[in-house]
Amino acid sequence: KAGVTQTPRYLIKTRGQQVTLSCSPISGHRSVSWYQQTPGQGLQFLFEYFSETQRNKGNFPGRFSGRQFSNSRSEMNVSTLELGDSALYLCASSPDNYEQYFGPGTRLTVT
Amino acid sequence: QKEVEQNSGPLSVPEGAIASLNCTYSDRGSQSFFWYRQYSGKSPELIMSIYSNGDKEDGRFTAQLNKASQYVSLLIRDSQPSDSATYLCAAHEAGTYKYIFGTGTRLKVLA
């Protein structure tokens, strides 16, 4: 089976811009979670989607949003980018919200 | 604030030795626990999951869970230099679709 894919892999944006990241889960996996990873904070949970419904959300400002499509693919959007949003954004898929499998991540740099 | 705590390390062990990685969690309702390995610049890779008290073995890896003490550990037997990585412990938060990750323990296996 193909693994979790994320696009783009690298992104450089300017403060104030917005960005959309994409994640395609493993075939058959209906749960998709998003995380932000920074050296100082570790892995921080952003949100989880299952069958197009957001079931849980972490403690991030409203500038961070996401959605899931009927084919389980998911996108996350960050509006009005800040320097502190520079991070590795990881998507993880799961068949049943137990064992999660991570994609390679999107490294976002905000200048 | 529910937490998963790990010693950041680095934990240095000689090649061939047993590496012991530990993790404590605060959510007494958590029932599912996971160990991930993350190489520098890469995304986390699932190594083990454990749901019941006791030991679970998979090759050179053994996960141990003690729910009464809220303690999870990972033993790596016959450690190899290729095991050098950061090991992340995660707990599935009770009643949610959310995982809480520790900040990771950096393991160095010395040849």
Backbone of each chain as ProteinMPNN parsed JSONL, in Angstrom:
{"seq_chain_A": "KAGVTQTPRYLIKTRGQQVTLSCSPISGHRSVSWYQQTPGQGLQFLFEYFSETQRNKGNFPGRFSGRQFSNSRSEMNVSTLELGDSALYLCASSPDNYEQYFGPGTRLTVT", "coords_chain_A": {"N_chain_A": [[0.844, -1.19, 0.0], [0.472, 2.242, -0.725], [2.04, 4.898, 1.087], [1.267, 7.624, 3.364], [0.861, 10.671, 1.753], [2.122, 13.958, 1.321], [1.75, 17.25, 0.194], [2.807, 20.608, -0.588], [6.288, 19.569, -0.238], [8.103, 21.368, 0.717], [7.987, 24.802, 1.562], [8.056, 28.279, 1.187], [6.997, 31.2, 2.58], [5.708, 34.549, 2.95], [5.265, 36.731, 5.73], [1.908, 37.369, 6.647], [0.799, 36.285, 4.39], [-1.22, 33.528, 3.083], [-1.528, 29.956, 3.359], [-1.958, 26.711, 1.933], [-1.985, 23.353, 2.718], [-1.666, 19.959, 1.694], [-2.896, 16.619, 2.14], [-2.816, 13.199, 1.519], [-4.278, 10.338, 2.62], [-3.402, 6.944, 3.645], [-4.725, 4.39, 1.606], [-8.033, 3.532, 2.334], [-7.936, 4.437, 4.913], [-9.722, 6.453, 7.116], [-9.47, 8.382, 9.003], [-7.824, 11.375, 9.587], [-5.226, 13.206, 10.916], [-3.697, 16.269, 11.912], [-0.577, 17.785, 12.677], [1.638, 20.093, 14.25], [5.072, 20.516, 14.275], [7.715, 21.699, 16.107], [11.055, 22.62, 17.114], [11.086, 23.56, 19.765], [8.563, 23.04, 20.915], [7.777, 20.484, 20.289], [5.611, 17.859, 19.084], [2.571, 19.105, 18.243], [-0.893, 18.844, 18.473], [-3.192, 19.611, 15.95], [-5.762, 19.264, 14.524], [-8.334, 16.755, 13.978], [-9.863, 14.715, 11.553], [-12.63, 12.815, 10.432], [-14.328, 11.009, 8.121], [-15.091, 13.417, 6.778], [-15.766, 15.073, 8.876], [-14.842, 17.254, 11.462], [-13.537, 16.079, 14.348], [-12.081, 16.7, 16.544], [-10.14, 19.328, 17.982], [-7.132, 21.084, 18.4], [-5.316, 23.407, 20.538], [-5.044, 25.893, 18.918], [-4.916, 29.049, 17.194], [-7.709, 30.579, 15.392], [-6.764, 31.038, 12.877], [-5.78, 28.792, 11.831], [-7.063, 26.226, 9.985], [-8.987, 23.493, 8.68], [-9.988, 20.836, 6.438], [-11.775, 17.975, 5.235], [-12.14, 15.816, 2.515], [-14.52, 13.889, 0.551], [-13.13, 11.692, -0.37], [-11.362, 11.189, 1.596], [-9.023, 12.62, 1.524], [-7.2, 15.407, 2.815], [-6.996, 18.858, 3.689], [-5.121, 21.547, 5.08], [-5.253, 24.888, 6.174], [-3.552, 27.904, 6.644], [-3.991, 31.103, 7.599], [-3.001, 34.547, 7.26], [-0.136, 34.476, 7.87], [2.384, 34.074, 10.384], [5.68, 34.703, 11.741], [6.192, 32.795, 13.663], [4.831, 30.6, 12.794], [6.424, 29.032, 11.315], [7.433, 25.818, 10.753], [7.434, 22.196, 10.884], [4.884, 20.582, 9.314], [2.832, 17.966, 9.917], [0.982, 15.247, 8.709], [-1.153, 12.621, 9.649], [-2.469, 9.412, 9.138], [-5.1, 7.096, 9.906], [-6.722, 3.948, 10.275], [-8.624, 3.608, 12.182], [-8.408, 5.429, 14.136], [-6.526, 4.632, 16.002], [-3.716, 3.282, 15.669], [-1.499, 5.422, 14.192], [-0.194, 6.671, 11.136], [2.404, 8.445, 9.794], [2.851, 11.035, 7.34], [5.444, 12.401, 5.15], [5.658, 15.056, 5.764], [5.337, 18.672, 5.579], [7.536, 21.225, 5.208], [7.373, 24.345, 6.385], [8.423, 27.591, 5.919], [8.363, 30.794, 7.151], [8.934, 34.044, 6.218]], "CA_chain_A": [[0.0, 0.0, 0.0], [1.208, 3.489, -0.69], [1.959, 5.568, 2.382], [0.653, 8.948, 3.418], [1.596, 11.657, 0.961], [1.856, 15.35, 1.639], [2.289, 18.221, -0.757], [4.164, 20.407, -1.074], [7.211, 19.137, 0.803], [8.759, 22.561, 1.239], [7.244, 26.004, 1.215], [8.529, 29.521, 1.793], [5.97, 32.227, 2.464], [5.978, 35.816, 3.617], [4.297, 37.116, 6.774], [0.663, 37.935, 6.154], [0.216, 35.454, 3.338], [-1.885, 32.319, 3.548], [-0.959, 28.754, 2.762], [-2.779, 25.501, 1.989], [-1.204, 22.122, 2.663], [-2.522, 18.844, 1.317], [-2.529, 15.307, 2.671], [-3.577, 12.049, 1.034], [-4.029, 9.252, 3.57], [-3.282, 5.584, 3.147], [-6.005, 3.927, 1.082], [-8.867, 2.862, 3.329], [-7.898, 5.158, 6.191], [-10.71, 7.528, 7.098], [-9.107, 9.385, 9.995], [-6.636, 12.16, 9.275], [-4.869, 14.191, 11.941], [-2.643, 17.219, 11.558], [0.273, 18.193, 13.79], [2.72, 21.044, 14.022], [6.257, 20.133, 15.033], [8.791, 22.679, 16.206], [12.074, 22.137, 18.059], [10.805, 23.929, 21.141], [7.255, 22.576, 21.402], [7.485, 19.095, 19.95], [4.453, 17.609, 18.23], [1.349, 19.697, 18.786], [-2.079, 18.425, 17.738], [-3.975, 20.695, 15.363], [-7.143, 18.789, 14.413], [-8.559, 15.413, 13.456], [-11.055, 14.573, 10.718], [-13.079, 11.46, 10.118], [-15.484, 11.091, 7.222], [-15.37, 14.821, 6.469], [-16.177, 15.79, 10.082], [-13.791, 17.521, 12.434], [-13.958, 15.485, 15.615], [-11.354, 17.296, 17.649], [-9.306, 20.452, 17.588], [-6.156, 21.467, 19.407], [-5.332, 24.788, 21.01], [-4.428, 26.785, 17.946], [-5.845, 30.14, 16.828], [-8.622, 30.336, 14.277], [-6.07, 31.157, 11.582], [-5.511, 27.412, 11.39], [-8.31, 25.538, 9.679], [-8.782, 22.321, 7.842], [-11.176, 20.167, 5.949], [-11.543, 16.651, 4.658], [-13.018, 15.572, 1.372], [-15.201, 12.588, 0.586], [-12.159, 10.627, -0.64], [-10.512, 11.203, 2.801], [-7.93, 13.595, 1.408], [-7.434, 16.526, 3.732], [-6.198, 20.073, 3.521], [-5.145, 22.51, 6.16], [-5.005, 26.245, 5.716], [-3.127, 28.877, 7.648], [-4.134, 32.453, 7.048], [-2.235, 35.617, 7.915], [1.037, 33.782, 8.423], [3.304, 34.75, 11.309], [6.99, 34.059, 11.764], [6.118, 31.652, 14.558], [4.174, 29.464, 12.13], [7.465, 28.216, 10.671], [7.42, 24.516, 11.425], [7.142, 21.013, 10.074], [3.473, 20.215, 9.462], [2.711, 16.531, 9.675], [-0.339, 14.638, 8.591], [-1.121, 11.211, 10.004], [-3.737, 8.743, 8.858], [-5.376, 5.92, 10.727], [-7.962, 3.291, 9.87], [-9.581, 3.519, 13.276], [-7.98, 6.378, 15.155], [-5.612, 4.066, 16.966], [-2.357, 3.4, 15.154], [-1.385, 6.478, 13.204], [0.954, 6.594, 10.246], [2.698, 9.814, 9.393], [3.425, 11.394, 6.058], [6.789, 12.967, 5.237], [5.598, 16.411, 6.293], [5.592, 19.871, 4.789], [8.324, 22.183, 5.993], [6.955, 25.717, 6.07], [9.257, 28.684, 6.422], [7.727, 32.106, 6.998], [9.97, 35.096, 6.3]], "C_chain_A": [[0.875, 1.235, 0.0], [1.005, 4.145, 0.668], [1.21, 6.877, 2.291], [1.506, 9.902, 2.584], [1.158, 13.057, 1.348], [2.486, 16.227, 0.569], [1.933, 19.633, -0.31], [5.078, 19.942, 0.05], [7.901, 20.329, 1.463], [8.025, 23.788, 0.718], [7.867, 27.191, 1.917], [7.48, 30.586, 1.509], [6.401, 33.469, 3.237], [4.898, 36.074, 4.657], [3.074, 37.744, 6.154], [0.008, 37.129, 5.052], [-0.552, 34.296, 3.952], [-1.309, 31.124, 2.801], [-1.95, 27.599, 2.922], [-1.88, 24.292, 1.791], [-2.156, 20.958, 2.417], [-1.982, 17.524, 1.848], [-3.428, 14.244, 2.053], [-3.274, 10.868, 1.932], [-3.801, 7.919, 2.865], [-4.674, 5.121, 2.711], [-6.783, 3.153, 2.146], [-8.873, 3.532, 4.687], [-8.851, 6.346, 6.127], [-10.408, 8.637, 8.093], [-7.806, 10.059, 9.573], [-6.431, 13.187, 10.377], [-3.738, 15.06, 11.439], [-1.902, 17.639, 12.826], [1.25, 19.256, 13.308], [3.901, 20.59, 14.872], [7.304, 21.225, 14.953], [9.797, 22.173, 17.223], [11.713, 22.43, 19.511], [9.569, 23.264, 21.731], [6.97, 21.114, 21.097], [6.287, 19.003, 19.017], [3.192, 18.15, 18.893], [0.172, 19.354, 17.876], [-2.856, 19.634, 17.239], [-5.45, 20.316, 15.27], [-7.178, 17.387, 13.817], [-9.871, 15.382, 12.694], [-11.344, 13.103, 10.484], [-14.34, 11.599, 9.284], [-15.995, 12.526, 7.084], [-15.787, 15.653, 7.683], [-14.965, 16.024, 10.98], [-14.262, 17.03, 13.794], [-13.229, 16.096, 16.803], [-10.423, 18.369, 17.126], [-8.355, 20.766, 18.723], [-6.251, 22.944, 19.729], [-4.546, 25.712, 20.092], [-5.432, 27.875, 17.589], [-6.651, 29.797, 15.59], [-7.994, 30.491, 12.906], [-5.766, 29.778, 10.984], [-6.855, 26.724, 11.166], [-8.018, 24.346, 8.783], [-10.097, 21.829, 7.295], [-10.78, 18.81, 5.394], [-12.581, 16.421, 3.575], [-13.579, 14.154, 1.44], [-14.25, 11.421, 0.291], [-11.103, 10.529, 0.468], [-9.29, 12.105, 2.687], [-8.26, 14.806, 2.277], [-6.534, 17.696, 3.361], [-6.212, 20.853, 4.825], [-4.701, 23.861, 5.607], [-4.546, 27.09, 6.888], [-3.218, 30.246, 7.0], [-3.27, 33.425, 7.846], [-1.01, 35.048, 8.636], [1.873, 34.691, 9.31], [4.627, 33.995, 11.297], [6.965, 32.776, 12.591], [5.416, 30.442, 13.959], [5.183, 28.597, 11.382], [7.613, 26.912, 11.444], [7.337, 23.417, 10.386], [5.688, 20.64, 10.349], [3.307, 18.775, 8.999], [1.257, 16.115, 9.635], [-0.175, 13.164, 8.955], [-2.471, 10.599, 9.7], [-3.855, 7.477, 9.69], [-6.659, 5.274, 10.23], [-9.053, 3.429, 10.919], [-9.227, 4.427, 14.438], [-7.207, 5.717, 16.277], [-4.188, 4.192, 16.447], [-2.344, 4.416, 14.019], [-0.106, 6.317, 12.405], [1.172, 7.976, 9.642], [3.185, 9.906, 7.952], [4.782, 12.031, 6.251], [6.819, 14.392, 5.757], [5.803, 17.479, 5.244], [6.359, 20.833, 5.673], [7.99, 23.586, 5.508], [7.909, 26.703, 6.713], [8.551, 29.996, 6.121], [8.784, 33.182, 7.2], [9.332, 36.48, 6.4]], "O_chain_A": [[1.914, 1.263, 0.661], [-0.031, 3.984, 1.313], [0.599, 7.196, 1.271], [2.731, 9.925, 2.708], [-0.007, 13.306, 1.659], [3.6, 15.979, 0.108], [0.876, 19.844, 0.284], [4.653, 19.929, 1.205], [8.238, 20.28, 2.646], [7.516, 23.809, -0.402], [8.174, 27.124, 3.108], [7.121, 30.84, 0.359], [7.322, 33.438, 4.054], [3.747, 35.676, 4.476], [3.184, 38.561, 5.239], [-1.19, 37.264, 4.801], [-0.546, 34.098, 5.167], [-0.686, 31.269, 1.75], [-2.679, 27.519, 3.91], [-1.117, 24.215, 0.828], [-3.301, 20.967, 2.871], [-0.773, 17.339, 1.987], [-4.652, 14.372, 2.062], [-2.125, 10.432, 2.005], [-3.984, 7.793, 1.654], [-5.673, 5.423, 3.365], [-6.254, 2.236, 2.775], [-9.722, 3.231, 5.525], [-8.792, 7.149, 5.196], [-11.013, 9.708, 8.04], [-6.821, 9.396, 9.248], [-7.342, 13.938, 10.725], [-2.919, 14.625, 10.63], [-2.496, 17.822, 13.889], [1.63, 19.309, 12.138], [3.742, 20.31, 16.06], [7.725, 21.624, 13.868], [9.448, 21.384, 18.102], [12.007, 21.624, 20.394], [9.537, 22.96, 22.923], [5.996, 20.563, 21.611], [5.985, 19.931, 18.267], [2.801, 17.702, 19.971], [0.235, 19.55, 16.662], [-3.144, 20.561, 17.997], [-6.297, 20.976, 15.872], [-6.204, 16.903, 13.241], [-10.87, 15.951, 13.134], [-10.443, 12.273, 10.357], [-15.306, 12.237, 9.704], [-17.184, 12.797, 7.256], [-16.129, 16.826, 7.531], [-14.17, 15.116, 11.225], [-15.264, 17.508, 14.326], [-13.703, 16.018, 17.936], [-9.976, 18.325, 15.98], [-8.742, 20.716, 19.891], [-7.146, 23.643, 19.256], [-3.502, 26.242, 20.471], [-6.643, 27.665, 17.668], [-6.333, 28.869, 14.846], [-8.594, 30.132, 11.893], [-5.529, 29.64, 9.784], [-7.683, 26.658, 12.075], [-6.936, 24.224, 8.21], [-11.169, 22.329, 7.637], [-9.609, 18.542, 5.123], [-13.746, 16.791, 3.714], [-13.17, 13.339, 2.266], [-14.538, 10.283, 0.663], [-10.077, 9.869, 0.299], [-8.594, 12.323, 3.679], [-9.421, 15.177, 2.452], [-5.456, 17.524, 2.793], [-7.188, 20.822, 5.575], [-3.881, 23.944, 4.693], [-5.09, 26.997, 7.988], [-2.591, 30.504, 5.973], [-2.867, 33.137, 8.973], [-0.887, 35.139, 9.857], [2.049, 35.881, 9.045], [4.7, 32.829, 10.908], [7.632, 31.796, 12.258], [5.41, 29.369, 14.563], [4.826, 27.536, 10.871], [7.885, 26.916, 12.645], [7.192, 23.664, 9.189], [5.312, 20.41, 11.498], [3.602, 18.423, 7.856], [0.428, 16.572, 10.422], [0.827, 12.54, 8.607], [-3.507, 11.205, 9.975], [-2.865, 6.881, 10.113], [-7.583, 5.97, 9.809], [-10.243, 3.378, 10.609], [-9.677, 4.23, 15.567], [-7.234, 6.204, 17.407], [-3.513, 5.164, 16.784], [-3.068, 4.29, 13.031], [0.924, 5.888, 12.924], [0.268, 8.585, 9.068], [3.83, 8.999, 7.425], [5.237, 12.191, 7.384], [7.875, 14.891, 6.149], [6.36, 17.235, 4.173], [5.897, 21.211, 6.75], [8.287, 23.958, 4.373], [8.163, 26.645, 7.916], [8.188, 30.271, 4.978], [9.449, 33.222, 8.236], [10.042, 37.483, 6.477]]}, "seq_chain_B": "QKEVEQNSGPLSVPEGAIASLNCTYSDRGSQSFFWYRQYSGKSPELIMSIYSNGDKEDGRFTAQLNKASQYVSLLIRDSQPSDSATYLCAAHEAGTYKYIFGTGTRLKVLA", "coords_chain_B": {"N_chain_B": [[-4.218, 20.288, 31.901], [-3.39, 17.721, 29.918], [-0.632, 15.518, 29.914], [2.312, 14.019, 28.476], [5.291, 12.766, 29.515], [8.754, 12.74, 28.939], [12.2, 11.976, 29.347], [14.534, 14.107, 27.943], [17.062, 13.388, 27.172], [20.49, 13.421, 25.809], [20.326, 9.824, 25.647], [22.844, 7.657, 25.972], [24.13, 4.667, 24.769], [26.197, 1.741, 24.535], [26.961, -0.045, 21.525], [25.094, -3.009, 21.002], [24.131, -3.178, 23.554], [21.326, -2.951, 25.907], [18.838, -0.598, 25.402], [16.906, 1.56, 27.33], [13.949, 3.21, 27.398], [11.83, 5.644, 28.743], [8.553, 6.753, 29.834], [6.026, 8.802, 31.167], [2.555, 9.368, 31.858], [-0.218, 11.608, 32.228], [-2.98, 11.383, 31.995], [-5.235, 9.421, 33.399], [-7.239, 8.002, 32.238], [-6.357, 7.192, 29.762], [-5.932, 4.651, 27.332], [-4.512, 3.601, 25.277], [-1.297, 3.339, 23.852], [1.71, 4.465, 22.296], [4.781, 4.036, 20.562], [7.052, 5.928, 18.738], [9.607, 6.3, 16.294], [11.89, 8.74, 15.321], [13.942, 9.874, 12.936], [16.489, 12.318, 12.4], [15.318, 15.08, 10.641], [13.342, 13.644, 9.425], [10.007, 12.147, 9.298], [7.897, 10.953, 12.033], [7.944, 7.441, 12.765], [5.958, 4.667, 13.263], [6.625, 2.371, 15.818], [5.781, 0.617, 17.891], [2.719, -0.391, 19.408], [0.733, -0.416, 22.345], [-1.706, -1.741, 24.475], [-2.559, -3.106, 26.695], [-1.839, -3.883, 30.125], [1.453, -4.955, 30.951], [3.921, -6.731, 29.021], [4.908, -6.318, 25.607], [6.233, -7.778, 22.819], [8.261, -7.274, 19.934], [10.3, -8.336, 17.713], [13.42, -6.889, 18.2], [12.401, -5.087, 19.935], [10.662, -4.23, 22.915], [7.74, -3.284, 24.408], [6.478, -1.906, 27.413], [3.839, -1.666, 29.709], [2.358, -0.069, 32.437], [-0.402, 0.587, 33.904], [-1.326, 1.315, 36.406], [0.765, 2.705, 37.538], [0.993, 4.571, 35.618], [2.807, 4.502, 33.459], [4.997, 3.96, 30.782], [7.215, 2.036, 28.859], [10.0, 1.482, 26.64], [12.027, -1.011, 25.482], [15.033, -1.619, 23.837], [16.703, -4.16, 22.505], [20.042, -5.413, 21.916], [21.183, -3.045, 20.788], [21.754, -0.974, 17.939], [23.876, 1.17, 15.946], [22.213, 2.272, 14.008], [19.871, 2.574, 15.346], [19.97, 4.979, 16.533], [18.265, 7.818, 17.193], [15.395, 9.972, 17.723], [13.018, 9.101, 20.101], [9.611, 8.962, 20.379], [6.979, 9.072, 22.657], [3.525, 8.377, 22.847], [0.191, 9.016, 23.912], [-3.167, 8.01, 23.702], [-5.714, 10.19, 24.137], [-8.232, 9.874, 26.533], [-11.616, 9.479, 25.609], [-11.534, 11.201, 23.481], [-10.483, 12.106, 20.136], [-7.751, 12.282, 19.943], [-4.237, 12.522, 20.213], [-1.634, 12.626, 22.547], [1.594, 13.729, 22.575], [4.838, 13.041, 23.853], [7.858, 14.98, 24.292], [9.981, 13.61, 23.389], [12.813, 11.354, 23.504], [16.198, 11.496, 22.946], [18.199, 9.104, 21.524], [21.41, 7.745, 21.489], [23.444, 5.475, 19.999], [26.445, 4.065, 20.517], [29.107, 3.124, 18.476]], "CA_chain_B": [[-3.471, 20.004, 30.687], [-2.888, 16.345, 29.964], [0.747, 15.519, 29.445], [3.163, 12.842, 28.382], [6.622, 13.272, 29.833], [9.914, 11.91, 28.625], [13.51, 12.582, 29.535], [14.975, 14.493, 26.594], [18.347, 12.756, 26.858], [20.57, 12.144, 25.102], [20.643, 8.577, 26.3], [23.929, 7.035, 25.208], [24.382, 3.266, 25.115], [27.133, 1.123, 23.594], [26.396, -1.003, 20.569], [24.865, -4.329, 21.563], [23.505, -3.061, 24.884], [19.883, -2.704, 25.947], [18.439, 0.8, 25.641], [15.635, 1.622, 28.046], [13.34, 4.533, 27.235], [10.694, 5.707, 29.658], [7.543, 7.765, 29.559], [4.889, 8.816, 32.091], [1.43, 10.112, 31.32], [-1.044, 12.156, 33.3], [-4.396, 11.056, 31.805], [-5.455, 8.073, 33.917], [-8.187, 7.32, 31.366], [-5.726, 6.741, 28.503], [-5.92, 3.191, 27.213], [-3.685, 3.197, 24.137], [-0.004, 4.006, 23.913], [2.453, 4.225, 21.065], [6.157, 4.501, 20.452], [7.469, 6.306, 17.393], [11.01, 6.627, 16.102], [12.026, 9.834, 14.38], [15.295, 10.239, 12.551], [16.647, 13.741, 12.162], [14.854, 15.537, 9.331], [12.308, 12.746, 8.901], [8.764, 12.131, 10.06], [7.84, 9.826, 12.988], [7.618, 6.119, 12.237], [5.397, 3.853, 14.33], [7.375, 1.161, 16.16], [5.012, -0.293, 18.729], [1.535, 0.067, 20.106], [0.434, -1.288, 23.477], [-3.013, -1.379, 25.008], [-2.817, -3.839, 27.941], [-0.74, -3.969, 31.076], [2.401, -6.033, 30.717], [4.933, -6.573, 27.983], [4.599, -6.698, 24.224], [7.52, -7.885, 22.146], [8.274, -7.314, 18.472], [11.703, -8.339, 17.311], [14.321, -6.395, 19.245], [11.683, -4.092, 20.731], [9.656, -4.637, 23.893], [7.025, -2.193, 25.08], [5.945, -2.293, 28.712], [2.809, -0.734, 30.17], [1.881, -0.216, 33.802], [-1.441, 1.627, 34.003], [-1.44, 1.773, 37.797], [1.831, 3.702, 37.73], [0.915, 5.504, 34.481], [4.192, 4.412, 33.007], [5.211, 3.17, 29.57], [8.63, 2.015, 28.523], [10.42, 0.782, 25.422], [13.366, -1.595, 25.558], [15.622, -1.997, 22.556], [17.8, -5.101, 22.754], [21.101, -5.453, 20.902], [21.113, -1.733, 20.131], [22.629, -0.751, 16.806], [24.017, 2.602, 15.615], [21.061, 2.699, 13.21], [18.765, 2.893, 16.263], [20.157, 6.351, 17.009], [17.125, 8.605, 16.723], [14.549, 10.446, 18.814], [11.888, 8.202, 20.315], [8.449, 9.703, 20.877], [5.922, 8.312, 23.317], [2.239, 9.042, 22.652], [-0.969, 8.434, 24.577], [-4.462, 8.379, 23.133], [-6.464, 10.84, 25.202], [-9.51, 9.214, 26.765], [-12.843, 10.17, 25.226], [-11.331, 12.146, 22.366], [-9.792, 11.551, 18.969], [-6.565, 13.11, 20.049], [-3.065, 11.902, 20.782], [-0.716, 13.544, 23.206], [2.961, 13.254, 22.377], [5.947, 13.56, 24.633], [8.813, 15.739, 23.485], [10.946, 12.689, 22.82], [14.134, 11.055, 24.082], [17.203, 11.258, 21.912], [19.038, 7.93, 21.797], [22.651, 7.631, 20.718], [24.081, 4.172, 20.154], [27.855, 4.29, 20.207], [29.748, 1.977, 17.854]], "C_chain_B": [[-2.891, 18.599, 30.788], [-1.531, 16.289, 29.305], [1.33, 14.124, 29.339], [4.588, 13.352, 28.563], [7.696, 12.243, 29.535], [11.171, 12.693, 28.961], [14.085, 12.882, 28.146], [16.29, 13.85, 26.182], [19.409, 13.794, 26.529], [20.887, 10.969, 26.026], [21.681, 7.884, 25.421], [24.138, 5.618, 25.696], [25.384, 2.703, 24.117], [26.401, 0.148, 22.68], [26.265, -2.375, 21.22], [24.187, -4.323, 22.92], [21.987, -2.913, 24.753], [19.643, -1.22, 26.235], [17.053, 0.792, 26.272], [15.107, 3.044, 28.005], [12.047, 4.561, 28.031], [9.79, 6.886, 29.388], [6.488, 7.669, 30.651], [3.785, 9.676, 31.491], [0.487, 10.52, 32.435], [-2.521, 11.742, 33.207], [-4.659, 9.605, 32.219], [-6.426, 7.283, 33.039], [-7.593, 6.813, 30.06], [-5.616, 5.232, 28.493], [-4.947, 2.704, 26.146], [-2.419, 4.028, 24.11], [0.849, 3.559, 22.74], [3.873, 4.738, 21.215], [6.471, 4.756, 18.988], [8.966, 6.581, 17.408], [11.082, 7.73, 15.045], [13.498, 10.129, 14.152], [15.33, 11.729, 12.236], [16.213, 14.11, 10.747], [13.771, 14.675, 8.707], [11.058, 12.82, 9.75], [8.757, 10.927, 11.012], [7.355, 8.546, 12.307], [7.125, 5.274, 13.394], [6.238, 2.585, 14.553], [6.479, 0.167, 16.867], [3.751, 0.403, 19.215], [1.286, -0.91, 21.248], [-0.833, -0.788, 24.139], [-3.287, -2.016, 26.369], [-1.603, -3.779, 28.842], [0.172, -5.156, 30.751], [3.359, -5.694, 29.599], [4.391, -6.983, 26.619], [5.903, -6.658, 23.445], [7.335, -7.928, 20.631], [9.72, -7.2, 18.031], [12.594, -7.887, 18.452], [13.637, -5.409, 20.199], [10.694, -4.747, 21.693], [9.047, -3.389, 24.502], [6.445, -2.74, 26.383], [4.971, -1.222, 29.176], [2.407, -1.08, 31.59], [0.877, 0.908, 34.036], [-1.584, 2.144, 35.428], [-0.412, 2.859, 38.091], [1.852, 4.739, 36.627], [2.282, 5.64, 33.829], [4.272, 3.495, 31.803], [6.71, 3.159, 29.295], [8.855, 1.251, 27.218], [11.842, 0.295, 25.639], [13.807, -1.967, 24.151], [16.816, -2.886, 22.862], [18.792, -5.044, 21.616], [21.095, -4.154, 20.087], [22.163, -1.594, 19.042], [22.773, 0.752, 16.547], [22.834, 3.134, 14.812], [19.819, 2.977, 14.064], [18.871, 4.316, 16.804], [19.103, 7.256, 16.363], [16.447, 9.214, 17.956], [13.33, 9.542, 18.895], [10.769, 8.972, 21.022], [7.44, 8.737, 21.481], [4.62, 9.082, 23.121], [1.151, 8.275, 23.388], [-2.234, 8.923, 23.883], [-5.311, 8.937, 24.261], [-7.857, 10.236, 25.315], [-10.676, 10.083, 26.314], [-12.695, 11.157, 24.086], [-10.71, 11.402, 21.189], [-8.451, 12.242, 18.84], [-5.443, 12.309, 20.702], [-2.216, 12.983, 21.429], [0.677, 12.939, 23.108], [3.891, 13.847, 23.433], [6.911, 14.283, 23.708], [9.954, 14.871, 22.957], [12.231, 12.531, 23.612], [15.092, 10.776, 22.945], [18.113, 10.131, 22.352], [20.254, 7.963, 20.889], [23.256, 6.281, 21.016], [25.5, 4.303, 19.626], [28.496, 3.025, 19.667], [31.07, 1.648, 18.536]], "O_chain_B": [[-2.027, 18.32, 31.62], [-1.296, 16.922, 28.275], [0.901, 13.188, 30.015], [5.031, 14.256, 27.855], [7.564, 11.056, 29.835], [11.197, 13.921, 28.87], [14.117, 12.007, 27.28], [16.605, 13.771, 24.994], [19.263, 14.95, 26.925], [21.597, 11.095, 27.024], [21.414, 7.566, 24.262], [24.303, 5.385, 26.893], [25.419, 3.142, 22.968], [25.359, -0.403, 23.033], [27.18, -2.851, 21.893], [23.717, -5.362, 23.384], [21.445, -2.772, 23.657], [20.182, -0.667, 27.193], [16.146, 0.104, 25.803], [15.739, 3.969, 28.516], [11.264, 3.611, 27.995], [10.199, 7.885, 28.796], [6.092, 6.565, 31.027], [4.049, 10.594, 30.715], [0.406, 9.853, 33.467], [-3.232, 11.746, 34.212], [-4.343, 8.675, 31.477], [-6.445, 6.053, 33.079], [-8.254, 6.08, 29.324], [-5.259, 4.609, 29.492], [-4.596, 1.524, 26.115], [-2.444, 5.242, 24.312], [0.731, 2.434, 22.255], [4.132, 5.73, 21.895], [6.199, 3.929, 18.119], [9.518, 7.038, 18.409], [10.42, 7.658, 14.009], [14.206, 10.575, 15.054], [14.319, 12.319, 11.854], [16.684, 13.523, 9.773], [13.33, 14.939, 7.589], [11.042, 13.473, 10.793], [9.525, 9.985, 10.82], [6.499, 8.56, 11.422], [7.808, 5.171, 14.413], [6.523, 1.835, 13.618], [6.423, -1.002, 16.484], [3.722, 1.619, 19.407], [1.593, -2.096, 21.132], [-1.021, 0.412, 24.342], [-4.14, -1.538, 27.118], [-0.474, -3.64, 28.373], [-0.29, -6.217, 30.331], [3.58, -4.528, 29.274], [3.541, -7.866, 26.499], [6.59, -5.637, 23.412], [6.393, -8.529, 20.116], [10.289, -6.109, 17.982], [12.53, -8.44, 19.55], [14.249, -4.955, 21.166], [9.986, -5.688, 21.336], [9.754, -2.541, 25.045], [5.985, -3.88, 26.447], [5.237, -0.026, 29.054], [2.148, -2.24, 31.909], [1.258, 2.041, 34.33], [-1.932, 3.307, 35.627], [-0.696, 3.816, 38.81], [2.637, 5.686, 36.681], [2.824, 6.734, 33.676], [3.702, 2.404, 31.792], [7.388, 4.169, 29.484], [8.005, 0.482, 26.769], [12.744, 1.077, 25.94], [13.049, -2.555, 23.38], [17.818, -2.428, 23.41], [18.447, -4.678, 20.493], [21.011, -4.174, 18.859], [23.304, -2.033, 19.193], [21.88, 1.524, 16.896], [22.489, 4.311, 14.92], [18.838, 3.54, 13.579], [17.951, 4.799, 17.464], [19.07, 7.426, 15.145], [16.88, 8.993, 19.087], [12.69, 9.253, 17.885], [10.955, 9.543, 22.097], [7.099, 7.717, 20.883], [4.608, 10.31, 23.217], [1.184, 7.048, 23.475], [-2.352, 10.095, 23.525], [-5.596, 8.238, 25.233], [-8.572, 10.102, 24.321], [-10.717, 11.279, 26.602], [-13.64, 11.876, 23.761], [-10.452, 10.201, 21.266], [-8.072, 12.719, 17.77], [-5.673, 11.523, 21.621], [-2.099, 14.099, 20.922], [0.909, 11.796, 23.503], [3.742, 14.997, 23.845], [6.791, 14.205, 22.485], [10.788, 15.332, 22.179], [12.677, 13.451, 24.298], [14.836, 9.929, 22.089], [18.724, 10.191, 23.419], [20.144, 8.179, 19.682], [23.552, 5.973, 22.171], [25.726, 4.608, 18.455], [28.445, 1.975, 20.307], [31.751, 0.702, 18.139]]}, "name": "protein", "num_of_chains": 2, "seq": "KAGVTQTPRYLIKTRGQQVTLSCSPISGHRSVSWYQQTPGQGLQFLFEYFSETQRNKGNFPGRFSGRQFSNSRSEMNVSTLELGDSALYLCASSPDNYEQYFGPGTRLTVTQKEVEQNSGPLSVPEGAIASLNCTYSDRGSQSFFWYRQYSGKSPELIMSIYSNGDKEDGRFTAQLNKASQYVSLLIRDSQPSDSATYLCAAHEAGTYKYIFGTGTRLKVLA"}
